[in-house]
């Protein structure tokens, strides 16, 4: 029976060798910077207990969690009335596990489970896939990678300053020179809600303001009205859209706007401290790439302090990184009052940015650098020896595995974009000098093995 044409689930992708080499370049660059800053690697299981994940992302997020059916007869304990009561009643009975929705909640679960063995502050990075039962569309997938770094167990704003340093270092090492880091503070947003006469409604305010870039101010006003914000309250928000000047000048303007609100003043001081720490680290201010934006909210409700979002300029892609400070993320797992701050890079979006900017054309990927070609069994044996010695020197090398014409062997090298070929015949074996052909320029020369290593390595 025919299985039909093979396919993969919607919202997932295969990555061929060319794309994987580029993706590995991105993740390896990020990983190296994380490690330089003292972050240690962590991996958690692809699946978590459903109870760990639910209730952490809101109703909308909970519906996007991929549930895993229990093994065997998963319907055995289900009664007809359970089915009629809907999915919320039914799901826990037929599914005990789920694919992780993000890396943050599994990280919080890990910290709570291992709190007695960890050294705090605990700095970890994690690069793994996550899954969301979302509707697939351009730039949005059901399976994608997150690239997180978090430090928990300290409320020091030194950590936020280090995150700014890491962001700058990662993006510039990847060749992304035009970018903007937007910075805000959740305490300031809460104080703004209070100043508008809606204390405690910062979540509603944040949800609406978070859509500003996508739907514009007029639509945000409509949504705020729907969420109970009066026209007078919305009018009070308008000056926030027009704050101008340097970052410090914006902080002075919002300080006047909040008129001594204690929580707002705390948020403002935190912003100033982050800038001070950054300057102490680097000797420069972050003003060239950091912009304070009091409309920046980010959807996740667990942020309590700094909020960070990064956008590449001159490209059509949205944010490529984001994060913030949270004070009690591990509280739901029995470890309260453990403050932390984290950042996450979007590997897929960074890939798209680099592709759009043409940065991959300048990339020297770590792929095969030389193919060893041969005419007969004797030259194949010599080629195996040469290949072994090249590999010992760390040169990515292949020996063509079959007896074929040199033209076919060189065609293989061309198809894999291998820049060099070593051609070995009886004369080369006798003289211990081998023909090194540059497959990019077409030039060739006769060299001993040391000469070949020197030329290829330069």
Secondary structure, DSSP 8 states (H G I E B T S, - for coil): ----S----TT-----HHHHHHHHHHHHHHHHHHHHTT-EE----SEEEHHHHTTSSHHHHHHTS-EE--SS-TTTT--HHHHHT-HHHHHHHH-SEEE-S-SHHHHHHHHHHTTTTS-SSEEEEEEEEEE-----BTTB-SEEEEEEEEEES---THHHHHHHHHHHHHHHHTT--SEEEEEEEHHHHHHHHHHTT-TT-HHHHHHHHTTHHHHHHHHHHHHHHHTT--HHHHHHHHHHHT--S-HHHHHHHHHHHHTT-HHHHHHHHHHHHHHHHHHHHHSS-GGGTEEE-TT---S-TT--SEEEEEEESSSS--EEEEEEEES-TTGGGT--S--EEEEEE-HHHHHHHHHHTTGGGG---SS--EEEEESSHHHHHHHHHHHHHHHHTT--EEE--S---HHHHHHHHHHTT--EEEEE-HHHHHHT-EEEEETTT--EEEE-HHHHHHHHH-
